[in-house]
Amino acid sequence: MERKKELRKYIASLKTRHKDSDMRKLQSAKVLAALEAHPAFRAANTILLYHSLKDEVDTHAFIRKWSNKKRILLPVVVGDELELRIYSSPEDMATGSYGIEEPTGEVFTDYAAIEFIAVPGVAFDAKGNRLGRGKGYYDRLLPRIPSAYKAGICFPFQLVEKVPADSYDVRMDIIITSNEDELSHPYHPLPSCDRE
């Protein structure tokens, strides 16, 4: 647990060094271009995305773009759980917990229909391990959607040599970032963030 706290602190310090908004926009665009080019994304009809916070890969325009072509789901924080709802339009969003814009539409419970999930995280490693913000929302949600292809998406500085993983942590199938040479499947070696 202590190592997870230290890693969150370390990534937070890197985020302050990488807070240039133009650079984030550029890197976000590269990440999302790689995401939408991925065969598993292209083949999927029902996709779980997330409405990004300021320090995450910016998904706002991406959600709007793909909502005309695919069924897009977004998570809504309800107590200690993530409830899934269908995204319909920017007008049907309301500010929820943690200041995140969340859809107000119908609840979606057909987890078996979800084919692809874009998962945010604080840090990821080469084996597909993910470090979240510490609340466990995705730790509880992902086991309910075992058949979906899971893509961790992040900025390059969020790729680290090793993420401390527990037995209940769900590994990603791929990590996608904005440096083309650092796109990886879980067993492709990634650089350590110690080089920063």
Secondary structure in CASP SS format (residue, H / E / C, confidence):
PFRMAT SS
TARGET T0000
AUTHOR 0000-0000-0000
METHOD secondary structure of the structure
MODEL  1
M C 1.00
E H 1.00
R H 1.00
K H 1.00
K H 1.00
E H 1.00
L H 1.00
R H 1.00
K H 1.00
Y H 1.00
I H 1.00
A H 1.00
S H 1.00
L H 1.00
K H 1.00
T H 1.00
R H 1.00
H C 1.00
K C 1.00
D C 1.00
S H 1.00
D H 1.00
M H 1.00
R H 1.00
K H 1.00
L H 1.00
Q H 1.00
S H 1.00
A H 1.00
K H 1.00
V H 1.00
L H 1.00
A H 1.00
A H 1.00
L H 1.00
E H 1.00
A H 1.00
H C 1.00
P H 1.00
A H 1.00
F H 1.00
R H 1.00
A H 1.00
A C 1.00
N C 1.00
T E 1.00
I E 1.00
L E 1.00
L C 1.00
Y C 1.00
H C 1.00
S C 1.00
L C 1.00
K C 1.00
D C 1.00
E C 1.00
V C 1.00
D C 1.00
T C 1.00
H H 1.00
A H 1.00
F H 1.00
I H 1.00
R H 1.00
K H 1.00
W H 1.00
S C 1.00
N C 1.00
K C 1.00
K C 1.00
R E 1.00
I E 1.00
L E 1.00
L E 1.00
P E 1.00
V E 1.00
V E 1.00
V E 1.00
G C 1.00
D C 1.00
E E 1.00
L E 1.00
E E 1.00
L E 1.00
R E 1.00
I E 1.00
Y C 1.00
S C 1.00
S C 1.00
P H 1.00
E H 1.00
D H 1.00
M E 1.00
A E 1.00
T E 1.00
G C 1.00
S H 1.00
Y H 1.00
G H 1.00
I C 1.00
E E 1.00
E E 1.00
P E 1.00
T C 1.00
G C 1.00
E C 1.00
V E 1.00
F E 1.00
T C 1.00
D C 1.00
Y H 1.00
A H 1.00
A H 1.00
I C 1.00
E C 1.00
F E 1.00
I E 1.00
A E 1.00
V E 1.00
P C 1.00
G C 1.00
V C 1.00
A E 1.00
F E 1.00
D C 1.00
A C 1.00
K C 1.00
G C 1.00
N C 1.00
R E 1.00
L E 1.00
G C 1.00
R C 1.00
G C 1.00
K C 1.00
G C 1.00
Y H 1.00
Y H 1.00
D H 1.00
R H 1.00
L H 1.00
L H 1.00
P H 1.00
R H 1.00
I C 1.00
P C 1.00
S C 1.00
A C 1.00
Y E 1.00
K E 1.00
A E 1.00
G E 1.00
I E 1.00
C C 1.00
F C 1.00
P H 1.00
F H 1.00
Q H 1.00
L E 1.00
V C 1.00
E C 1.00
K C 1.00
V C 1.00
P C 1.00
A C 1.00
D C 1.00
S C 1.00
Y C 1.00
D C 1.00
V C 1.00
R C 1.00
M C 1.00
D C 1.00
I E 1.00
I E 1.00
I E 1.00
T C 1.00
S C 1.00
N C 1.00
E H 1.00
D H 1.00
E H 1.00
L C 1.00
S E 1.00
H C 1.00
P C 1.00
Y C 1.00
H C 1.00
P C 1.00
L C 1.00
P C 1.00
S C 1.00
C H 1.00
D H 1.00
R H 1.00
E C 1.00
END
